[in-house]
Each structure stands twice: as C-alpha cells, then as structure tokens.
Amino acid sequence: MTQRVAFRLWVKPERLEEYKRLHQEVWPELLDDMRAASIRNYSIFSDGPELFGYLECDDWAAASAALARSDANRRWQEFMTGYLATPVDPDAPEPMRMMDEIFRME
C-alpha cells in the first residue's frame, strides 16, 4: 500500500528565491537515490518562506533509512542547511517534522 507523507519546512526568507532556483536543478544522483528508495510523486510548495512537502512511497521508515545511507542525500542536506531555517537531519529518527493526515478523498 502506498504511504503518503507530508511535512513542513521553513526557508530563510532572504534565501527563498535561490532555494527555488536550486530545486529546478536537483542533482540527478539524488533523484536516482530517491526513486530507488521508492519515493515518487514528490512536490514542494511555497507560501513565502513556509514550505509544504508531499510525497508517496512504499514505506516511509524504509525510505528514510535508504536516504540516510545515500551520499547524494547527505551532501544535499548539508548544502541546504545554508537555506533552511529548519534543517533536515538524515541521522535523526524523524529527519523532518511530519504532518498527520486527517482527510483523504480518493
């Protein structure tokens, strides 16, 4: 069964435009590692510096563990620390603050 994952992050306001630009050029090796971890249908939305992320995967715990082993993901998260007010820690049990799903219409 597909697991749906949603999260919020905040970008440093002065870095927002560059953050958006960088996400038009995500590293191919990172995208490959994400796909290998079963991540698909991944989107990030912006409301000013507040970001909302949504993705689907087979198992979020397994996908997170796979990304924690990914050199490309580790380098990307380190790179993003200069942009995010809420950095992602690939080594944390929950690398991002997740949102609870309260409604679904299919």
GIZI-V833475 format. One record per helix or strand of 3 or more residues. SS is the DSSP state (H for helix, E for strand). FROM is the first residue (numbers start at 0). TO is the last residue. If there is no record, write none. Layout:
ss->SS from->FROM to->TO
ss->SS from->FROM to->TO
//
This chain:
ss->E from->2 to->10
ss->H from->12 to->21
ss->H from->27 to->35
ss->E from->39 to->46
ss->E from->49 to->56
ss->H from->59 to->67
ss->H from->70 to->79
//
